[in-house]
Amino acid sequence: MLLDRIPGRDGIDFASRTPASQKRRKRLRALFPNLSDHELNEVAETLDGYCAVVWRIYERLKRERPEVIDELMRNCRMEGKVDSSKQTQ
């Protein structure tokens, strides 16, 4: 699967018995309780493809425009600080 190419990610195969695959299976099953195993595999493959595209975009930006990644990271940190200040008691 495409996601296998992304470091730190494992593709999903519902026949697999690895702990990571079983954990992913439970998460997908919780999100889509009425789908068959075949349908869940299709969902997993779609998600794998999406993640692979996002990863390629990130890698290209990191390589060609690292300032964009730096700016995104700064904005994420700032949003986290702003969000935590909005908490009501």
Biopython code that builds the backbone (N, CA, C, O; Angstrom):
import numpy as np
from Bio.PDB.StructureBuilder import StructureBuilder

atoms = [
    (1, "MET", "N", (0.830, -1.180, 0.000)),
    (1, "MET", "CA", (0.000, 0.000, 0.000)),
    (1, "MET", "C", (0.873, 1.241, 0.000)),
    (1, "MET", "O", (2.044, 1.190, 0.375)),
    (2, "LEU", "N", (0.301, 2.339, -0.418)),
    (2, "LEU", "CA", (1.054, 3.570, -0.530)),
    (2, "LEU", "C", (1.599, 4.053, 0.805)),
    (2, "LEU", "O", (2.714, 4.572, 0.868)),
    (3, "LEU", "N", (0.834, 3.889, 1.862)),
    (3, "LEU", "CA", (1.252, 4.401, 3.154)),
    (3, "LEU", "C", (2.489, 3.695, 3.680)),
    (3, "LEU", "O", (3.188, 4.241, 4.534)),
    (4, "ASP", "N", (2.773, 2.508, 3.196)),
    (4, "ASP", "CA", (3.971, 1.783, 3.617)),
    (4, "ASP", "C", (5.233, 2.569, 3.297)),
    (4, "ASP", "O", (6.259, 2.377, 3.949)),
    (5, "ARG", "N", (5.174, 3.442, 2.314)),
    (5, "ARG", "CA", (6.349, 4.219, 1.903)),
    (5, "ARG", "C", (6.624, 5.389, 2.835)),
    (5, "ARG", "O", (7.693, 5.996, 2.773)),
    (6, "ILE", "N", (5.666, 5.708, 3.698)),
    (6, "ILE", "CA", (5.827, 6.841, 4.592)),
    (6, "ILE", "C", (6.471, 6.358, 5.881)),
    (6, "ILE", "O", (5.956, 5.441, 6.521)),
    (7, "PRO", "N", (7.591, 6.961, 6.272)),
    (7, "PRO", "CA", (8.262, 6.518, 7.496)),
    (7, "PRO", "C", (7.330, 6.616, 8.699)),
    (7, "PRO", "O", (6.615, 7.605, 8.861)),
    (8, "GLY", "N", (7.344, 5.592, 9.533)),
    (8, "GLY", "CA", (6.534, 5.598, 10.736)),
    (8, "GLY", "C", (5.082, 5.221, 10.513)),
    (8, "GLY", "O", (4.282, 5.281, 11.447)),
    (9, "ARG", "N", (4.730, 4.838, 9.316)),
    (9, "ARG", "CA", (3.341, 4.458, 9.021)),
    (9, "ARG", "C", (3.309, 3.009, 8.574)),
    (9, "ARG", "O", (4.235, 2.525, 7.925)),
    (10, "ASP", "N", (2.238, 2.327, 8.926)),
    (10, "ASP", "CA", (2.077, 0.966, 8.428)),
    (10, "ASP", "C", (0.799, 0.897, 7.616)),
    (10, "ASP", "O", (-0.215, 1.481, 7.997)),
    (11, "GLY", "N", (0.840, 0.195, 6.508)),
    (11, "GLY", "CA", (-0.351, -0.010, 5.712)),
    (11, "GLY", "C", (-1.296, -0.927, 6.458)),
    (11, "GLY", "O", (-0.880, -1.627, 7.381)),
    (12, "ILE", "N", (-2.545, -0.934, 6.078)),
    (12, "ILE", "CA", (-3.502, -1.785, 6.776)),
    (12, "ILE", "C", (-3.849, -2.985, 5.935)),
    (12, "ILE", "O", (-4.069, -2.874, 4.729)),
    (13, "ASP", "N", (-3.894, -4.108, 6.562)),
    (13, "ASP", "CA", (-4.306, -5.352, 5.927)),
    (13, "ASP", "C", (-5.081, -6.101, 6.994)),
    (13, "ASP", "O", (-4.509, -6.531, 7.996)),
    (14, "PHE", "N", (-6.362, -6.255, 6.787)),
    (14, "PHE", "CA", (-7.191, -6.831, 7.828)),
    (14, "PHE", "C", (-6.906, -8.299, 8.077)),
    (14, "PHE", "O", (-7.423, -8.867, 9.040)),
    (15, "ALA", "N", (-6.109, -8.919, 7.248)),
    (15, "ALA", "CA", (-5.676, -10.277, 7.525)),
    (15, "ALA", "C", (-4.463, -10.274, 8.453)),
    (15, "ALA", "O", (-4.149, -11.286, 9.080)),
    (16, "SER", "N", (-3.788, -9.136, 8.535)),
    (16, "SER", "CA", (-2.585, -9.020, 9.355)),
    (16, "SER", "C", (-2.943, -9.076, 10.828)),
    (16, "SER", "O", (-4.009, -8.618, 11.239)),
    (17, "ARG", "N", (-2.049, -9.636, 11.612)),
    (17, "ARG", "CA", (-2.284, -9.759, 13.051)),
    (17, "ARG", "C", (-1.287, -8.951, 13.865)),
    (17, "ARG", "O", (-1.167, -9.167, 15.071)),
    (18, "THR", "N", (-0.562, -8.019, 13.233)),
    (18, "THR", "CA", (0.378, -7.206, 13.984)),
    (18, "THR", "C", (-0.404, -6.258, 14.893)),
    (18, "THR", "O", (-1.526, -5.873, 14.564)),
    (19, "PRO", "N", (0.174, -5.880, 16.027)),
    (19, "PRO", "CA", (-0.541, -4.968, 16.935)),
    (19, "PRO", "C", (-0.952, -3.656, 16.272)),
    (19, "PRO", "O", (-2.050, -3.156, 16.516)),
    (20, "ALA", "N", (-0.080, -3.097, 15.435)),
    (20, "ALA", "CA", (-0.422, -1.835, 14.768)),
    (20, "ALA", "C", (-1.609, -2.010, 13.830)),
    (20, "ALA", "O", (-2.498, -1.159, 13.784)),
    (21, "SER", "N", (-1.627, -3.111, 13.083)),
    (21, "SER", "CA", (-2.735, -3.358, 12.162)),
    (21, "SER", "C", (-4.039, -3.585, 12.918)),
    (21, "SER", "O", (-5.096, -3.115, 12.495)),
    (22, "GLN", "N", (-3.968, -4.295, 14.019)),
    (22, "GLN", "CA", (-5.167, -4.544, 14.811)),
    (22, "GLN", "C", (-5.694, -3.253, 15.448)),
    (22, "GLN", "O", (-6.905, -3.051, 15.542)),
    (23, "LYS", "N", (-4.795, -2.400, 15.874)),
    (23, "LYS", "CA", (-5.199, -1.119, 16.455)),
    (23, "LYS", "C", (-5.895, -0.257, 15.409)),
    (23, "LYS", "O", (-6.926, 0.359, 15.678)),
    (24, "ARG", "N", (-5.313, -0.224, 14.211)),
    (24, "ARG", "CA", (-5.917, 0.543, 13.119)),
    (24, "ARG", "C", (-7.266, -0.026, 12.731)),
    (24, "ARG", "O", (-8.208, 0.714, 12.448)),
    (25, "ARG", "N", (-7.351, -1.345, 12.718)),
    (25, "ARG", "CA", (-8.610, -1.987, 12.376)),
    (25, "ARG", "C", (-9.703, -1.588, 13.373)),
    (25, "ARG", "O", (-10.830, -1.294, 12.975)),
    (26, "LYS", "N", (-9.375, -1.579, 14.646)),
    (26, "LYS", "CA", (-10.357, -1.200, 15.666)),
    (26, "LYS", "C", (-10.804, 0.247, 15.497)),
    (26, "LYS", "O", (-11.983, 0.568, 15.653)),
    (27, "ARG", "N", (-9.853, 1.111, 15.178)),
    (27, "ARG", "CA", (-10.215, 2.522, 14.980)),
    (27, "ARG", "C", (-11.142, 2.697, 13.785)),
    (27, "ARG", "O", (-12.150, 3.398, 13.867)),
    (28, "LEU", "N", (-10.796, 2.059, 12.682)),
    (28, "LEU", "CA", (-11.660, 2.166, 11.500)),
    (28, "LEU", "C", (-13.012, 1.521, 11.750)),
    (28, "LEU", "O", (-14.036, 2.046, 11.314)),
    (29, "ARG", "N", (-13.030, 0.414, 12.430)),
    (29, "ARG", "CA", (-14.291, -0.268, 12.736)),
    (29, "ARG", "C", (-15.169, 0.628, 13.609)),
    (29, "ARG", "O", (-16.387, 0.661, 13.437)),
    (30, "ALA", "N", (-14.551, 1.356, 14.548)),
    (30, "ALA", "CA", (-15.311, 2.269, 15.405)),
    (30, "ALA", "C", (-15.904, 3.419, 14.587)),
    (30, "ALA", "O", (-17.022, 3.863, 14.849)),
    (31, "LEU", "N", (-15.148, 3.895, 13.599)),
    (31, "LEU", "CA", (-15.638, 4.989, 12.752)),
    (31, "LEU", "C", (-16.716, 4.526, 11.773)),
    (31, "LEU", "O", (-17.659, 5.260, 11.477)),
    (32, "PHE", "N", (-16.563, 3.295, 11.274)),
    (32, "PHE", "CA", (-17.457, 2.755, 10.255)),
    (32, "PHE", "C", (-17.955, 1.378, 10.678)),
    (32, "PHE", "O", (-17.556, 0.376, 10.085)),
    (33, "PRO", "N", (-18.812, 1.307, 11.686)),
    (33, "PRO", "CA", (-19.211, 0.012, 12.242)),
    (33, "PRO", "C", (-20.019, -0.877, 11.291)),
    (33, "PRO", "O", (-20.062, -2.093, 11.476)),
    (34, "ASN", "N", (-20.643, -0.299, 10.301)),
    (34, "ASN", "CA", (-21.510, -1.093, 9.425)),
    (34, "ASN", "C", (-20.827, -1.578, 8.149)),
    (34, "ASN", "O", (-21.466, -2.216, 7.312)),
    (35, "LEU", "N", (-19.538, -1.285, 7.991)),
    (35, "LEU", "CA", (-18.839, -1.705, 6.777)),
    (35, "LEU", "C", (-18.292, -3.119, 6.919)),
    (35, "LEU", "O", (-17.922, -3.560, 8.007)),
    (36, "SER", "N", (-18.253, -3.806, 5.799)),
    (36, "SER", "CA", (-17.642, -5.135, 5.769)),
    (36, "SER", "C", (-16.121, -4.980, 5.796)),
    (36, "SER", "O", (-15.606, -3.875, 5.626)),
    (37, "ASP", "N", (-15.404, -6.083, 6.011)),
    (37, "ASP", "CA", (-13.944, -6.041, 5.977)),
    (37, "ASP", "C", (-13.447, -5.545, 4.624)),
    (37, "ASP", "O", (-12.487, -4.777, 4.554)),
    (38, "HIS", "N", (-14.095, -5.979, 3.560)),
    (38, "HIS", "CA", (-13.705, -5.533, 2.219)),
    (38, "HIS", "C", (-13.868, -4.012, 2.090)),
    (38, "HIS", "O", (-12.985, -3.328, 1.573)),
    (39, "GLU", "N", (-14.995, -3.498, 2.563)),
    (39, "GLU", "CA", (-15.233, -2.055, 2.486)),
    (39, "GLU", "C", (-14.238, -1.287, 3.364)),
    (39, "GLU", "O", (-13.772, -0.214, 2.983)),
    (40, "LEU", "N", (-13.917, -1.837, 4.533)),
    (40, "LEU", "CA", (-12.928, -1.197, 5.396)),
    (40, "LEU", "C", (-11.558, -1.170, 4.727)),
    (40, "LEU", "O", (-10.820, -0.194, 4.865)),
    (41, "ASN", "N", (-11.216, -2.224, 4.012)),
    (41, "ASN", "CA", (-9.958, -2.228, 3.260)),
    (41, "ASN", "C", (-9.947, -1.115, 2.221)),
    (41, "ASN", "O", (-8.928, -0.452, 2.026)),
    (42, "GLU", "N", (-11.086, -0.907, 1.552)),
    (42, "GLU", "CA", (-11.174, 0.167, 0.561)),
    (42, "GLU", "C", (-11.002, 1.528, 1.221)),
    (42, "GLU", "O", (-10.312, 2.399, 0.690)),
    (43, "VAL", "N", (-11.630, 1.711, 2.380)),
    (43, "VAL", "CA", (-11.482, 2.967, 3.122)),
    (43, "VAL", "C", (-10.018, 3.164, 3.499)),
    (43, "VAL", "O", (-9.472, 4.255, 3.336)),
    (44, "ALA", "N", (-9.386, 2.112, 4.001)),
    (44, "ALA", "CA", (-7.983, 2.189, 4.408)),
    (44, "ALA", "C", (-7.090, 2.540, 3.230)),
    (44, "ALA", "O", (-6.176, 3.353, 3.366)),
    (45, "GLU", "N", (-7.342, 1.937, 2.080)),
    (45, "GLU", "CA", (-6.537, 2.234, 0.897)),
    (45, "GLU", "C", (-6.715, 3.684, 0.460)),
    (45, "GLU", "O", (-5.754, 4.331, 0.043)),
    (46, "THR", "N", (-7.931, 4.192, 0.553)),
    (46, "THR", "CA", (-8.188, 5.593, 0.213)),
    (46, "THR", "C", (-7.448, 6.517, 1.170)),
    (46, "THR", "O", (-6.820, 7.487, 0.746)),
    (47, "LEU", "N", (-7.524, 6.212, 2.463)),
    (47, "LEU", "CA", (-6.805, 7.016, 3.449)),
    (47, "LEU", "C", (-5.298, 6.936, 3.240)),
    (47, "LEU", "O", (-4.594, 7.938, 3.370)),
    (48, "ASP", "N", (-4.806, 5.745, 2.917)),
    (48, "ASP", "CA", (-3.380, 5.580, 2.631)),
    (48, "ASP", "C", (-2.960, 6.464, 1.460)),
    (48, "ASP", "O", (-1.920, 7.121, 1.512)),
    (49, "GLY", "N", (-3.768, 6.477, 0.413)),
    (49, "GLY", "CA", (-3.459, 7.299, -0.755)),
    (49, "GLY", "C", (-3.460, 8.777, -0.411)),
    (49, "GLY", "O", (-2.575, 9.521, -0.835)),
    (50, "TYR", "N", (-4.445, 9.195, 0.351)),
    (50, "TYR", "CA", (-4.526, 10.592, 0.774)),
    (50, "TYR", "C", (-3.307, 10.969, 1.605)),
    (50, "TYR", "O", (-2.689, 12.007, 1.372)),
    (51, "CYS", "N", (-2.963, 10.132, 2.569)),
    (51, "CYS", "CA", (-1.799, 10.410, 3.418)),
    (51, "CYS", "C", (-0.515, 10.464, 2.599)),
    (51, "CYS", "O", (0.357, 11.290, 2.867)),
    (52, "ALA", "N", (-0.395, 9.603, 1.616)),
    (52, "ALA", "CA", (0.798, 9.597, 0.766)),
    (52, "ALA", "C", (0.920, 10.909, -0.009)),
    (52, "ALA", "O", (2.017, 11.448, -0.154)),
    (53, "VAL", "N", (-0.200, 11.418, -0.501)),
    (53, "VAL", "CA", (-0.183, 12.694, -1.230)),
    (53, "VAL", "C", (0.202, 13.835, -0.288)),
    (53, "VAL", "O", (1.032, 14.677, -0.633)),
    (54, "VAL", "N", (-0.397, 13.860, 0.889)),
    (54, "VAL", "CA", (-0.081, 14.907, 1.866)),
    (54, "VAL", "C", (1.393, 14.843, 2.250)),
    (54, "VAL", "O", (2.052, 15.877, 2.369)),
    (55, "TRP", "N", (1.912, 13.632, 2.444)),
    (55, "TRP", "CA", (3.325, 13.471, 2.790)),
    (55, "TRP", "C", (4.229, 14.001, 1.673)),
    (55, "TRP", "O", (5.224, 14.676, 1.938)),
    (56, "ARG", "N", (3.871, 13.687, 0.417)),
    (56, "ARG", "CA", (4.686, 14.179, -0.701)),
    (56, "ARG", "C", (4.666, 15.703, -0.771)),
    (56, "ARG", "O", (5.688, 16.323, -1.067)),
    (57, "ILE", "N", (3.515, 16.308, -0.503)),
    (57, "ILE", "CA", (3.420, 17.770, -0.489)),
    (57, "ILE", "C", (4.315, 18.334, 0.605)),
    (57, "ILE", "O", (5.055, 19.291, 0.378)),
    (58, "TYR", "N", (4.245, 17.738, 1.794)),
    (58, "TYR", "CA", (5.079, 18.193, 2.900)),
    (58, "TYR", "C", (6.562, 18.071, 2.557)),
    (58, "TYR", "O", (7.328, 19.013, 2.754)),
    (59, "GLU", "N", (6.961, 16.913, 2.046)),
    (59, "GLU", "CA", (8.373, 16.697, 1.709)),
    (59, "GLU", "C", (8.850, 17.690, 0.650)),
    (59, "GLU", "O", (9.967, 18.201, 0.734)),
    (60, "ARG", "N", (8.015, 17.961, -0.335)),
    (60, "ARG", "CA", (8.406, 18.905, -1.385)),
    (60, "ARG", "C", (8.526, 20.316, -0.827)),
    (60, "ARG", "O", (9.476, 21.035, -1.138)),
    (61, "LEU", "N", (7.555, 20.714, 0.003)),
    (61, "LEU", "CA", (7.643, 22.037, 0.620)),
    (61, "LEU", "C", (8.875, 22.152, 1.510)),
    (61, "LEU", "O", (9.568, 23.170, 1.496)),
    (62, "LYS", "N", (9.139, 21.115, 2.276)),
    (62, "LYS", "CA", (10.299, 21.130, 3.167)),
    (62, "LYS", "C", (11.594, 21.290, 2.365)),
    (62, "LYS", "O", (12.523, 21.978, 2.789)),
    (63, "ARG", "N", (11.636, 20.647, 1.209)),
    (63, "ARG", "CA", (12.827, 20.693, 0.361)),
    (63, "ARG", "C", (12.934, 22.016, -0.401)),
    (63, "ARG", "O", (14.003, 22.625, -0.449)),
    (64, "GLU", "N", (11.818, 22.457, -0.999)),
    (64, "GLU", "CA", (11.859, 23.607, -1.900)),
    (64, "GLU", "C", (11.504, 24.941, -1.248)),
    (64, "GLU", "O", (11.967, 25.995, -1.684)),
    (65, "ARG", "N", (10.684, 24.889, -0.204)),
    (65, "ARG", "CA", (10.240, 26.128, 0.451)),
    (65, "ARG", "C", (10.189, 25.938, 1.962)),
    (65, "ARG", "O", (9.106, 26.000, 2.543)),
    (66, "PRO", "N", (11.325, 25.708, 2.615)),
    (66, "PRO", "CA", (11.316, 25.436, 4.053)),
    (66, "PRO", "C", (10.706, 26.565, 4.881)),
    (66, "PRO", "O", (10.221, 26.332, 5.988)),
    (67, "GLU", "N", (10.728, 27.773, 4.353)),
    (67, "GLU", "CA", (10.134, 28.890, 5.091)),
    (67, "GLU", "C", (8.625, 28.717, 5.264)),
    (67, "GLU", "O", (8.056, 29.188, 6.249)),
    (68, "VAL", "N", (7.976, 28.045, 4.315)),
    (68, "VAL", "CA", (6.537, 27.786, 4.422)),
    (68, "VAL", "C", (6.271, 26.850, 5.606)),
    (68, "VAL", "O", (5.348, 27.080, 6.388)),
    (69, "ILE", "N", (7.071, 25.811, 5.732)),
    (69, "ILE", "CA", (6.920, 24.874, 6.842)),
    (69, "ILE", "C", (7.190, 25.591, 8.163)),
    (69, "ILE", "O", (6.461, 25.401, 9.137)),
    (70, "ASP", "N", (8.235, 26.414, 8.193)),
    (70, "ASP", "CA", (8.549, 27.170, 9.409)),
    (70, "ASP", "C", (7.378, 28.060, 9.815)),
    (70, "ASP", "O", (7.021, 28.132, 10.991)),
    (71, "GLU", "N", (6.788, 28.732, 8.840)),
    (71, "GLU", "CA", (5.650, 29.617, 9.114)),
    (71, "GLU", "C", (4.446, 28.823, 9.626)),
    (71, "GLU", "O", (3.780, 29.250, 10.569)),
    (72, "LEU", "N", (4.169, 27.695, 9.023)),
    (72, "LEU", "CA", (3.060, 26.849, 9.486)),
    (72, "LEU", "C", (3.280, 26.399, 10.923)),
    (72, "LEU", "O", (2.350, 26.403, 11.730)),
    (73, "MET", "N", (4.509, 26.012, 11.240)),
    (73, "MET", "CA", (4.811, 25.558, 12.601)),
    (73, "MET", "C", (4.653, 26.709, 13.602)),
    (73, "MET", "O", (4.133, 26.509, 14.700)),
    (74, "ARG", "N", (5.097, 27.901, 13.227)),
    (74, "ARG", "CA", (4.921, 29.053, 14.119)),
    (74, "ARG", "C", (3.440, 29.335, 14.347)),
    (74, "ARG", "O", (3.020, 29.594, 15.475)),
    (75, "ASN", "N", (2.646, 29.283, 13.269)),
    (75, "ASN", "CA", (1.208, 29.534, 13.389)),
    (75, "ASN", "C", (0.534, 28.488, 14.261)),
    (75, "ASN", "O", (-0.352, 28.815, 15.051)),
    (76, "CYS", "N", (0.943, 27.237, 14.126)),
    (76, "CYS", "CA", (0.354, 26.173, 14.950)),
    (76, "CYS", "C", (0.652, 26.412, 16.421)),
    (76, "CYS", "O", (-0.229, 26.249, 17.266)),
    (77, "ARG", "N", (1.867, 26.791, 16.733)),
    (77, "ARG", "CA", (2.229, 27.067, 18.127)),
    (77, "ARG", "C", (1.437, 28.254, 18.657)),
    (77, "ARG", "O", (0.986, 28.234, 19.803)),
    (78, "MET", "N", (1.263, 29.278, 17.843)),
    (78, "MET", "CA", (0.511, 30.452, 18.270)),
    (78, "MET", "C", (-0.953, 30.120, 18.503)),
    (78, "MET", "O", (-1.546, 30.583, 19.478)),
    (79, "GLU", "N", (-1.548, 29.315, 17.610)),
    (79, "GLU", "CA", (-2.947, 28.933, 17.774)),
    (79, "GLU", "C", (-3.138, 28.146, 19.054)),
    (79, "GLU", "O", (-4.137, 28.320, 19.751)),
    (80, "GLY", "N", (-2.188, 27.284, 19.366)),
    (80, "GLY", "CA", (-2.267, 26.512, 20.603)),
    (80, "GLY", "C", (-2.272, 27.417, 21.824)),
    (80, "GLY", "O", (-3.007, 27.172, 22.781)),
    (81, "LYS", "N", (-1.452, 28.466, 21.792)),
    (81, "LYS", "CA", (-1.408, 29.408, 22.906)),
    (81, "LYS", "C", (-2.707, 30.197, 22.993)),
    (81, "LYS", "O", (-3.230, 30.413, 24.087)),
    (82, "VAL", "N", (-3.229, 30.626, 21.856)),
    (82, "VAL", "CA", (-4.481, 31.396, 21.846)),
    (82, "VAL", "C", (-5.626, 30.510, 22.303)),
    (82, "VAL", "O", (-6.443, 30.942, 23.116)),
    (83, "ASP", "N", (-5.708, 29.284, 21.804)),
    (83, "ASP", "CA", (-6.792, 28.382, 22.176)),
    (83, "ASP", "C", (-6.796, 28.103, 23.667)),
    (83, "ASP", "O", (-7.863, 28.078, 24.280)),
    (84, "SER", "N", (-5.636, 27.894, 24.265)),
    (84, "SER", "CA", (-5.594, 27.587, 25.690)),
    (84, "SER", "C", (-6.022, 28.788, 26.530)),
    (84, "SER", "O", (-6.503, 28.609, 27.649)),
    (85, "SER", "N", (-5.860, 30.001, 26.017)),
    (85, "SER", "CA", (-6.271, 31.185, 26.769)),
    (85, "SER", "C", (-7.776, 31.415, 26.693)),
    (85, "SER", "O", (-8.323, 32.199, 27.468)),
    (86, "LYS", "N", (-8.449, 30.733, 25.763)),
    (86, "LYS", "CA", (-9.895, 30.902, 25.598)),
    (86, "LYS", "C", (-10.693, 30.017, 26.547)),
    (86, "LYS", "O", (-11.921, 30.104, 26.585)),
    (87, "GLN", "N", (-10.022, 29.179, 27.304)),
    (87, "GLN", "CA", (-10.724, 28.246, 28.178)),
    (87, "GLN", "C", (-11.457, 29.030, 29.268)),
    (87, "GLN", "O", (-10.922, 29.963, 29.866)),
    (88, "THR", "N", (-12.691, 28.617, 29.496)),
    (88, "THR", "CA", (-13.491, 29.267, 30.543)),
    (88, "THR", "C", (-13.504, 28.382, 31.771)),
    (88, "THR", "O", (-13.308, 27.169, 31.690)),
    (89, "GLN", "N", (-13.732, 28.999, 32.885)),
    (89, "GLN", "CA", (-13.736, 28.229, 34.140)),
    (89, "GLN", "C", (-15.115, 28.076, 34.671)),
    (89, "GLN", "O", (-15.308, 27.458, 35.718)),
]
sb = StructureBuilder()
sb.init_structure("model")
sb.init_model(0)
sb.init_chain("A")
sb.init_seg("    ")
for serial, (resi, resn, name, xyz) in enumerate(atoms, 1):
    if name == "N":
        sb.init_residue(resn, " ", resi, " ")
    sb.init_atom(name, np.array(xyz, "f"), 0.0, 1.0, " ", f" {name:<3s}", serial, name[0])
structure = sb.get_structure()
